[in-house]
Amino acid sequence: MGYNRDKYLQKKYGISLEQYDKMLENQEYRCGICGKHRRDSKLNFDVDHDHKTGLIRGLLCRYCNSYIMKHLRDNRIVAEGLVKYLDNWLKS
């Protein structure tokens, strides 16, 4: 197939496969948001990064990266609003 994950990570995020693996180890092989273990995911975890600066925040499962982070739009106010909304609902 010619797909080289190391080259992809280098080109897209500026990290090596070894750095990716170390990040995964540092996260105890779990998604940075939901805690899902890598072994329970069919897909590799996504590299989550700030779209403005390019800085890498961590590794996320596909669901958290594609749905949760996409809809939060890297906006802390929206994220805090979500937490407040859920807290209020859970208290009722």
MOPAC internal coordinates of N, CA, C and O (Angstrom, degrees):
PM7 1SCF
backbone

  N    0.0000 0     0.00 0     0.00 0    0    0    0
  C    1.4476 1     0.00 0     0.00 0    1    0    0
  C    1.5305 1   111.54 1     0.00 0    2    1    0
  O    1.2310 1   119.82 1   153.22 1    3    2    1
  N    1.3151 1   117.95 1   -26.78 1    3    2    1
  C    1.4447 1   119.96 1   177.78 1    5    3    2
  C    1.5213 1   114.65 1    79.73 1    6    5    3
  O    1.2310 1   119.87 1  -174.81 1    7    6    5
  N    1.3265 1   117.85 1     5.19 1    7    6    5
  C    1.4540 1   121.13 1  -179.61 1    9    7    6
  C    1.5114 1   108.93 1   -78.75 1   10    9    7
  O    1.2310 1   120.36 1   -58.75 1   11   10    9
  N    1.3194 1   116.92 1   121.25 1   11   10    9
  C    1.4554 1   121.17 1  -179.77 1   13   11   10
  C    1.5186 1   109.01 1  -118.12 1   14   13   11
  O    1.2310 1   120.97 1   -75.65 1   15   14   13
  N    1.3131 1   115.75 1   104.35 1   15   14   13
  C    1.4655 1   121.25 1  -175.82 1   17   15   14
  C    1.5222 1   112.45 1   -59.80 1   18   17   15
  O    1.2310 1   120.08 1   141.24 1   19   18   17
  N    1.3150 1   117.44 1   -38.76 1   19   18   17
  C    1.4538 1   120.57 1   179.99 1   21   19   18
  C    1.5284 1   110.69 1   -61.49 1   22   21   19
  O    1.2310 1   120.26 1   134.47 1   23   22   21
  N    1.3187 1   117.11 1   -45.53 1   23   22   21
  C    1.4708 1   120.96 1   179.23 1   25   23   22
  C    1.5267 1   110.71 1   -65.51 1   26   25   23
  O    1.2310 1   120.47 1   141.03 1   27   26   25
  N    1.3133 1   116.71 1   -38.97 1   27   26   25
  C    1.4654 1   120.76 1   177.97 1   29   27   26
  C    1.5283 1   110.69 1   -61.04 1   30   29   27
  O    1.2310 1   120.38 1   130.94 1   31   30   29
  N    1.3338 1   116.88 1   -49.06 1   31   30   29
  C    1.4567 1   121.19 1  -179.77 1   33   31   30
  C    1.5308 1   111.36 1   -62.56 1   34   33   31
  O    1.2310 1   120.74 1   140.67 1   35   34   33
  N    1.3346 1   116.19 1   -39.33 1   35   34   33
  C    1.4664 1   120.38 1   178.15 1   37   35   34
  C    1.5297 1   110.71 1   -62.97 1   38   37   35
  O    1.2310 1   120.76 1   133.09 1   39   38   37
  N    1.3166 1   116.14 1   -46.91 1   39   38   37
  C    1.4686 1   120.87 1  -176.31 1   41   39   38
  C    1.5288 1   111.83 1   -69.98 1   42   41   39
  O    1.2310 1   120.43 1   135.23 1   43   42   41
  N    1.3077 1   116.79 1   -44.77 1   43   42   41
  C    1.4681 1   121.24 1  -173.91 1   45   43   42
  C    1.5290 1   113.18 1   -79.83 1   46   45   43
  O    1.2310 1   120.16 1   139.04 1   47   46   45
  N    1.3495 1   117.31 1   -40.96 1   47   46   45
  C    1.4606 1   120.45 1  -172.15 1   49   47   46
  C    1.5303 1   114.62 1  -122.89 1   50   49   47
  O    1.2310 1   120.14 1   172.17 1   51   50   49
  N    1.3253 1   117.34 1    -7.83 1   51   50   49
  C    1.4558 1   120.39 1  -179.68 1   53   51   50
  C    1.5160 1   114.06 1    74.22 1   54   53   51
  O    1.2310 1   120.50 1  -155.07 1   55   54   53
  N    1.3435 1   116.66 1    24.93 1   55   54   53
  C    1.4642 1   120.62 1   177.87 1   57   55   54
  C    1.5288 1   109.27 1  -125.99 1   58   57   55
  O    1.2310 1   121.45 1   -23.27 1   59   58   57
  N    1.3148 1   114.84 1   156.73 1   59   58   57
  C    1.4627 1   120.37 1   177.16 1   61   59   58
  C    1.5218 1   109.96 1   -90.07 1   62   61   59
  O    1.2310 1   120.99 1   -13.49 1   63   62   61
  N    1.3092 1   115.72 1   166.51 1   63   62   61
  C    1.4639 1   120.53 1   174.65 1   65   63   62
  C    1.5279 1   109.52 1   -61.65 1   66   65   63
  O    1.2310 1   120.47 1   144.88 1   67   66   65
  N    1.3224 1   116.71 1   -35.12 1   67   66   65
  C    1.4720 1   120.83 1   177.70 1   69   67   66
  C    1.5367 1   110.40 1   -63.11 1   70   69   67
  O    1.2310 1   119.79 1   138.14 1   71   70   69
  N    1.3297 1   118.01 1   -41.86 1   71   70   69
  C    1.4678 1   121.57 1   177.54 1   73   71   70
  C    1.5265 1   110.88 1   -65.71 1   74   73   71
  O    1.2310 1   120.62 1   139.32 1   75   74   73
  N    1.3283 1   116.42 1   -40.68 1   75   74   73
  C    1.4659 1   121.27 1   177.22 1   77   75   74
  C    1.5308 1   109.38 1   -59.70 1   78   77   75
  O    1.2310 1   120.92 1   131.82 1   79   78   77
  N    1.3192 1   115.85 1   -48.18 1   79   78   77
  C    1.4665 1   120.45 1  -179.54 1   81   79   78
  C    1.5287 1   111.40 1   -61.85 1   82   81   79
  O    1.2310 1   119.87 1   143.46 1   83   82   81
  N    1.3273 1   117.86 1   -36.54 1   83   82   81
  C    1.4650 1   121.71 1   178.41 1   85   83   82
  C    1.5283 1   110.03 1   -67.94 1   86   85   83
  O    1.2310 1   119.98 1   140.26 1   87   86   85
  N    1.3391 1   117.64 1   -39.74 1   87   86   85
  C    1.4630 1   121.14 1   176.50 1   89   87   86
  C    1.5208 1   109.69 1   -62.01 1   90   89   87
  O    1.2310 1   120.53 1   137.33 1   91   90   89
  N    1.3284 1   116.60 1   -42.67 1   91   90   89
  C    1.4592 1   121.19 1   179.44 1   93   91   90
  C    1.5277 1   110.35 1   -62.51 1   94   93   91
  O    1.2310 1   120.93 1   137.32 1   95   94   93
  N    1.3103 1   115.83 1   -42.68 1   95   94   93
  C    1.4688 1   120.40 1   177.44 1   97   95   94
  C    1.5343 1   110.83 1   -62.88 1   98   97   95
  O    1.2310 1   120.34 1   136.36 1   99   98   97
  N    1.3320 1   116.96 1   -43.64 1   99   98   97
  C    1.4716 1   121.52 1   179.40 1  101   99   98
  C    1.5289 1   111.90 1   -62.74 1  102  101   99
  O    1.2310 1   120.21 1   151.89 1  103  102  101
  N    1.3226 1   117.20 1   -28.11 1  103  102  101
  C    1.4622 1   122.20 1   177.31 1  105  103  102
  C    1.5246 1   111.31 1   -90.08 1  106  105  103
  O    1.2310 1   120.74 1  -169.34 1  107  106  105
  N    1.3229 1   116.20 1    10.66 1  107  106  105
  C    1.4623 1   122.75 1  -178.59 1  109  107  106
  C    1.5241 1   111.79 1    56.10 1  110  109  107
  O    1.2310 1   121.11 1  -145.12 1  111  110  109
  N    1.3380 1   115.47 1    34.88 1  111  110  109
  C    1.4655 1   123.78 1   176.69 1  113  111  110
  C    1.5222 1   112.08 1    62.26 1  114  113  111
  O    1.2310 1   120.63 1  -150.43 1  115  114  113
  N    1.3417 1   116.40 1    29.57 1  115  114  113
  C    1.4651 1   121.56 1  -177.40 1  117  115  114
  C    1.5250 1   110.76 1  -123.24 1  118  117  115
  O    1.2310 1   121.40 1   -30.55 1  119  118  117
  N    1.3360 1   114.92 1   149.45 1  119  118  117
  C    1.4599 1   121.77 1   174.88 1  121  119  118
  C    1.5262 1   108.57 1   -59.09 1  122  121  119
  O    1.2310 1   120.47 1   -42.53 1  123  122  121
  N    1.3153 1   116.70 1   137.47 1  123  122  121
  C    1.4454 1   121.76 1  -179.15 1  125  123  122
  C    1.5166 1   114.84 1   -65.70 1  126  125  123
  O    1.2310 1   119.59 1   163.54 1  127  126  125
  N    1.3319 1   118.38 1   -16.46 1  127  126  125
  C    1.4609 1   121.25 1   179.93 1  129  127  126
  C    1.5227 1   111.66 1  -106.51 1  130  129  127
  O    1.2310 1   119.89 1   119.63 1  131  130  129
  N    1.3159 1   117.81 1   -60.37 1  131  130  129
  C    1.4730 1   120.08 1  -171.57 1  133  131  130
  C    1.5292 1   113.83 1   -92.04 1  134  133  131
  O    1.2310 1   120.18 1   165.77 1  135  134  133
  N    1.3278 1   117.26 1   -14.23 1  135  134  133
  C    1.4547 1   120.29 1   178.61 1  137  135  134
  C    1.5207 1   114.92 1    83.44 1  138  137  135
  O    1.2310 1   120.07 1  -175.21 1  139  138  137
  N    1.3253 1   117.48 1     4.79 1  139  138  137
  C    1.4716 1   120.69 1   178.65 1  141  139  138
  C    1.5249 1   109.47 1   -58.84 1  142  141  139
  O    1.2310 1   120.52 1   -45.46 1  143  142  141
  N    1.3258 1   116.62 1   134.54 1  143  142  141
  C    1.4607 1   121.29 1   179.41 1  145  143  142
  C    1.5219 1   110.01 1   -77.54 1  146  145  143
  O    1.2310 1   120.74 1   -35.50 1  147  146  145
  N    1.3170 1   116.18 1   144.50 1  147  146  145
  C    1.4716 1   121.82 1  -178.59 1  149  147  146
  C    1.5283 1   111.79 1   -56.55 1  150  149  147
  O    1.2310 1   120.27 1   144.13 1  151  150  149
  N    1.3200 1   117.09 1   -35.87 1  151  150  149
  C    1.4729 1   119.52 1  -177.92 1  153  151  150
  C    1.5288 1   112.10 1   -65.72 1  154  153  151
  O    1.2310 1   120.43 1   160.12 1  155  154  153
  N    1.3445 1   116.79 1   -19.88 1  155  154  153
  C    1.4596 1   121.48 1  -179.71 1  157  155  154
  C    1.5222 1   112.90 1   -92.11 1  158  157  155
  O    1.2310 1   120.54 1  -173.19 1  159  158  157
  N    1.3159 1   116.58 1     6.81 1  159  158  157
  C    1.4591 1   121.78 1  -179.59 1  161  159  158
  C    1.5304 1   109.39 1  -117.58 1  162  161  159
  O    1.2310 1   120.65 1   -45.79 1  163  162  161
  N    1.3122 1   116.37 1   134.21 1  163  162  161
  C    1.4669 1   120.51 1   178.58 1  165  163  162
  C    1.5273 1   111.06 1   -73.06 1  166  165  163
  O    1.2310 1   120.77 1   153.99 1  167  166  165
  N    1.3379 1   116.13 1   -26.01 1  167  166  165
  C    1.4568 1   121.47 1  -176.32 1  169  167  166
  C    1.5175 1   111.47 1  -106.56 1  170  169  167
  O    1.2310 1   120.76 1   -26.73 1  171  170  169
  N    1.3263 1   116.14 1   153.27 1  171  170  169
  C    1.4593 1   120.25 1   172.45 1  173  171  170
  C    1.5218 1   108.68 1   -60.78 1  174  173  171
  O    1.2310 1   120.44 1   -27.47 1  175  174  173
  N    1.3131 1   116.77 1   152.53 1  175  174  173
  C    1.4594 1   120.37 1   175.01 1  177  175  174
  C    1.5266 1   108.97 1   -69.91 1  178  177  175
  O    1.2310 1   121.14 1   -33.32 1  179  178  177
  N    1.3294 1   115.42 1   146.68 1  179  178  177
  C    1.4575 1   121.78 1   178.41 1  181  179  178
  C    1.5204 1   110.38 1   -82.22 1  182  181  179
  O    1.2310 1   121.12 1   -29.72 1  183  182  181
  N    1.3178 1   115.47 1   150.28 1  183  182  181
  C    1.4583 1   121.39 1   173.32 1  185  183  182
  C    1.5219 1   106.46 1   -83.75 1  186  185  183
  O    1.2310 1   120.55 1   -65.32 1  187  186  185
  N    1.3219 1   116.55 1   114.68 1  187  186  185
  C    1.4633 1   120.91 1   178.31 1  189  187  186
  C    1.5205 1   107.93 1   -89.35 1  190  189  187
  O    1.2310 1   121.26 1   -50.35 1  191  190  189
  N    1.3242 1   115.20 1   129.65 1  191  190  189
  C    1.4603 1   119.66 1  -178.18 1  193  191  190
  C    1.5236 1   110.85 1  -142.38 1  194  193  191
  O    1.2310 1   121.31 1   -22.64 1  195  194  193
  N    1.3133 1   115.11 1   157.36 1  195  194  193
  C    1.4585 1   122.36 1   175.58 1  197  195  194
  C    1.5340 1   106.88 1   -74.92 1  198  197  195
  O    1.2310 1   120.31 1   -58.44 1  199  198  197
  N    1.2989 1   117.01 1   121.56 1  199  198  197
  C    1.4616 1   120.83 1  -175.94 1  201  199  198
  C    1.5321 1   112.73 1   -70.91 1  202  201  199
  O    1.2310 1   120.09 1   160.16 1  203  202  201
  N    1.3217 1   117.42 1   -19.84 1  203  202  201
  C    1.4691 1   120.17 1   178.15 1  205  203  202
  C    1.5239 1   111.43 1   -83.61 1  206  205  203
  O    1.2310 1   120.45 1   135.34 1  207  206  205
  N    1.3238 1   116.74 1   -44.66 1  207  206  205
  C    1.4652 1   120.47 1  -175.07 1  209  207  206
  C    1.5235 1   113.24 1   -98.66 1  210  209  207
  O    1.2310 1   120.39 1   158.39 1  211  210  209
  N    1.3279 1   116.86 1   -21.61 1  211  210  209
  C    1.4548 1   121.16 1  -175.46 1  213  211  210
  C    1.5193 1   113.27 1    81.84 1  214  213  211
  O    1.2310 1   120.04 1   177.01 1  215  214  213
  N    1.3359 1   117.53 1    -2.99 1  215  214  213
  C    1.4585 1   120.45 1  -179.33 1  217  215  214
  C    1.5280 1   111.32 1   -67.99 1  218  217  215
  O    1.2310 1   121.07 1   -43.14 1  219  218  217
  N    1.3138 1   115.56 1   136.86 1  219  218  217
  C    1.4561 1   122.29 1  -178.10 1  221  219  218
  C    1.5253 1   109.16 1   -83.44 1  222  221  219
  O    1.2310 1   121.35 1   -49.87 1  223  222  221
  N    1.3628 1   115.03 1   130.13 1  223  222  221
  C    1.4633 1   120.47 1   178.49 1  225  223  222
  C    1.5133 1   111.54 1   -95.03 1  226  225  223
  O    1.2310 1   119.98 1   146.45 1  227  226  225
  N    1.3187 1   117.64 1   -33.55 1  227  226  225
  C    1.4591 1   120.94 1  -177.99 1  229  227  226
  C    1.5134 1   110.47 1   162.73 1  230  229  227
  O    1.2310 1   121.25 1    16.42 1  231  230  229
  N    1.3193 1   115.22 1  -163.58 1  231  230  229
  C    1.4583 1   122.16 1  -178.78 1  233  231  230
  C    1.5176 1   109.43 1  -115.40 1  234  233  231
  O    1.2310 1   121.27 1   -43.20 1  235  234  233
  N    1.3292 1   115.17 1   136.80 1  235  234  233
  C    1.4602 1   121.75 1  -178.10 1  237  235  234
  C    1.5187 1   110.30 1  -130.97 1  238  237  235
  O    1.2310 1   121.05 1   -29.66 1  239  238  237
  N    1.3365 1   115.60 1   150.34 1  239  238  237
  C    1.4607 1   118.98 1   172.31 1  241  239  238
  C    1.5334 1   107.59 1   -65.44 1  242  241  239
  O    1.2310 1   120.59 1   -17.59 1  243  242  241
  N    1.2860 1   116.48 1   162.41 1  243  242  241
  C    1.4647 1   121.00 1  -176.84 1  245  243  242
  C    1.5241 1   111.91 1   -59.27 1  246  245  243
  O    1.2310 1   120.16 1   139.55 1  247  246  245
  N    1.3331 1   117.30 1   -40.45 1  247  246  245
  C    1.4674 1   120.21 1  -179.32 1  249  247  246
  C    1.5282 1   110.68 1   -61.15 1  250  249  247
  O    1.2310 1   120.46 1   128.17 1  251  250  249
  N    1.3222 1   116.72 1   -51.83 1  251  250  249
  C    1.4690 1   119.79 1  -177.29 1  253  251  250
  C    1.5237 1   111.25 1   -63.45 1  254  253  251
  O    1.2310 1   120.27 1   139.75 1  255  254  253
  N    1.3280 1   117.09 1   -40.25 1  255  254  253
  C    1.4574 1   119.53 1  -179.18 1  257  255  254
  C    1.5275 1   111.62 1   -71.01 1  258  257  255
  O    1.2310 1   120.28 1   136.59 1  259  258  257
  N    1.3287 1   117.06 1   -43.41 1  259  258  257
  C    1.4610 1   120.42 1  -173.67 1  261  259  258
  C    1.5129 1   114.12 1   -81.64 1  262  261  259
  O    1.2310 1   119.97 1   151.42 1  263  262  261
  N    1.3098 1   117.66 1   -28.58 1  263  262  261
  C    1.4617 1   119.66 1  -175.66 1  265  263  262
  C    1.5207 1   112.60 1  -109.35 1  266  265  263
  O    1.2310 1   120.40 1   124.71 1  267  266  265
  N    1.3092 1   116.85 1   -55.29 1  267  266  265
  C    1.4633 1   119.06 1  -175.94 1  269  267  266
  C    1.5319 1   110.60 1   -67.74 1  270  269  267
  O    1.2310 1   120.09 1   123.46 1  271  270  269
  N    1.3185 1   117.43 1   -56.54 1  271  270  269
  C    1.4631 1   119.80 1  -176.73 1  273  271  270
  C    1.5275 1   111.45 1   -65.55 1  274  273  271
  O    1.2310 1   120.12 1   144.00 1  275  274  273
  N    1.3089 1   117.37 1   -36.00 1  275  274  273
  C    1.4666 1   120.14 1   179.75 1  277  275  274
  C    1.5240 1   110.23 1   -60.23 1  278  277  275
  O    1.2310 1   120.28 1   136.89 1  279  278  277
  N    1.3152 1   117.07 1   -43.11 1  279  278  277
  C    1.4567 1   120.70 1  -176.59 1  281  279  278
  C    1.5237 1   112.76 1   -79.45 1  282  281  279
  O    1.2310 1   120.08 1   156.96 1  283  282  281
  N    1.3149 1   117.44 1   -23.04 1  283  282  281
  C    1.4646 1   119.78 1   175.83 1  285  283  282
  C    1.5287 1   111.16 1   -76.71 1  286  285  283
  O    1.2310 1   120.88 1   158.98 1  287  286  285
  N    1.3124 1   115.92 1   -21.02 1  287  286  285
  C    1.4670 1   122.75 1   176.29 1  289  287  286
  C    1.5342 1   112.77 1    55.14 1  290  289  287
  O    1.2310 1   120.09 1  -142.35 1  291  290  289
  N    1.3237 1   117.44 1    37.65 1  291  290  289
  C    1.4712 1   122.41 1   179.54 1  293  291  290
  C    1.5226 1   111.76 1    54.26 1  294  293  291
  O    1.2310 1   120.75 1  -148.34 1  295  294  293
  N    1.3249 1   116.17 1    31.66 1  295  294  293
  C    1.4567 1   121.18 1  -175.11 1  297  295  294
  C    1.5292 1   109.58 1  -113.79 1  298  297  295
  O    1.2310 1   120.58 1   -66.53 1  299  298  297
  N    1.3192 1   116.49 1   113.47 1  299  298  297
  C    1.4612 1   121.77 1  -177.61 1  301  299  298
  C    1.5293 1   111.91 1   -62.32 1  302  301  299
  O    1.2310 1   120.20 1   142.24 1  303  302  301
  N    1.3114 1   117.23 1   -37.76 1  303  302  301
  C    1.4689 1   120.86 1  -179.18 1  305  303  302
  C    1.5274 1   110.30 1   -62.68 1  306  305  303
  O    1.2310 1   120.50 1   138.12 1  307  306  305
  N    1.3164 1   116.64 1   -41.88 1  307  306  305
  C    1.4662 1   120.46 1   177.85 1  309  307  306
  C    1.5242 1   109.68 1   -65.14 1  310  309  307
  O    1.2310 1   120.12 1   137.58 1  311  310  309
  N    1.3315 1   117.37 1   -42.42 1  311  310  309
  C    1.4703 1   121.31 1   179.37 1  313  311  310
  C    1.5240 1   111.04 1   -63.03 1  314  313  311
  O    1.2310 1   120.32 1   135.74 1  315  314  313
  N    1.3218 1   116.99 1   -44.26 1  315  314  313
  C    1.4709 1   120.41 1   178.77 1  317  315  314
  C    1.5269 1   110.82 1   -65.66 1  318  317  315
  O    1.2310 1   120.80 1   143.41 1  319  318  317
  N    1.3350 1   116.08 1   -36.59 1  319  318  317
  C    1.4645 1   119.72 1   176.62 1  321  319  318
  C    1.5188 1   111.33 1   -63.03 1  322  321  319
  O    1.2310 1   120.49 1   140.22 1  323  322  321
  N    1.3147 1   116.67 1   -39.78 1  323  322  321
  C    1.4612 1   121.13 1   178.02 1  325  323  322
  C    1.5251 1   110.52 1   -62.34 1  326  325  323
  O    1.2310 1   120.29 1   134.17 1  327  326  325
  N    1.3278 1   117.05 1   -45.83 1  327  326  325
  C    1.4636 1   121.13 1  -179.90 1  329  327  326
  C    1.5287 1   110.14 1   -62.66 1  330  329  327
  O    1.2310 1   120.32 1   135.08 1  331  330  329
  N    1.3210 1   116.99 1   -44.92 1  331  330  329
  C    1.4675 1   121.18 1   179.55 1  333  331  330
  C    1.5312 1   110.82 1   -61.82 1  334  333  331
  O    1.2310 1   120.70 1   135.86 1  335  334  333
  N    1.3114 1   116.27 1   -44.14 1  335  334  333
  C    1.4637 1   122.11 1   178.94 1  337  335  334
  C    1.5357 1   110.84 1   -58.53 1  338  337  335
  O    1.2310 1   120.66 1   131.60 1  339  338  337
  N    1.3315 1   116.34 1   -48.40 1  339  338  337
  C    1.4589 1   120.68 1  -179.48 1  341  339  338
  C    1.5272 1   111.67 1   -66.77 1  342  341  339
  O    1.2310 1   120.21 1   138.87 1  343  342  341
  N    1.3271 1   117.21 1   -41.13 1  343  342  341
  C    1.4570 1   120.46 1   177.47 1  345  343  342
  C    1.5309 1   111.28 1   -59.13 1  346  345  343
  O    1.2310 1   120.74 1   134.98 1  347  346  345
  N    1.3224 1   116.20 1   -45.02 1  347  346  345
  C    1.4813 1   120.24 1   178.93 1  349  347  346
  C    1.5235 1   111.36 1   -62.25 1  350  349  347
  O    1.2310 1   120.79 1   138.95 1  351  350  349
  N    1.3227 1   116.10 1   -41.05 1  351  350  349
  C    1.4602 1   119.97 1  -179.42 1  353  351  350
  C    1.5268 1   110.69 1   -66.46 1  354  353  351
  O    1.2310 1   121.06 1   137.37 1  355  354  353
  N    1.3325 1   115.58 1   -42.63 1  355  354  353
  C    1.4616 1   119.40 1  -178.51 1  357  355  354
  C    1.5194 1   112.84 1   -68.31 1  358  357  355
  O    1.2310 1   119.93 1   152.22 1  359  358  357
  N    1.3255 1   117.74 1   -27.78 1  359  358  357
  C    1.4666 1   121.54 1   178.46 1  361  359  358
  C    1.5118 1   112.21 1   -74.30 1  362  361  359
  O    1.2310 1   120.70 1   154.52 1  363  362  361
  N    1.3287 1   116.27 1   -25.48 1  363  362  361
  C    1.4783 1   119.21 1  -176.72 1  365  363  362
  C    1.5152 1   112.77 1   -83.12 1  366  365  363
  O    1.2310 1   120.10 1   180.00 1  367  366  365

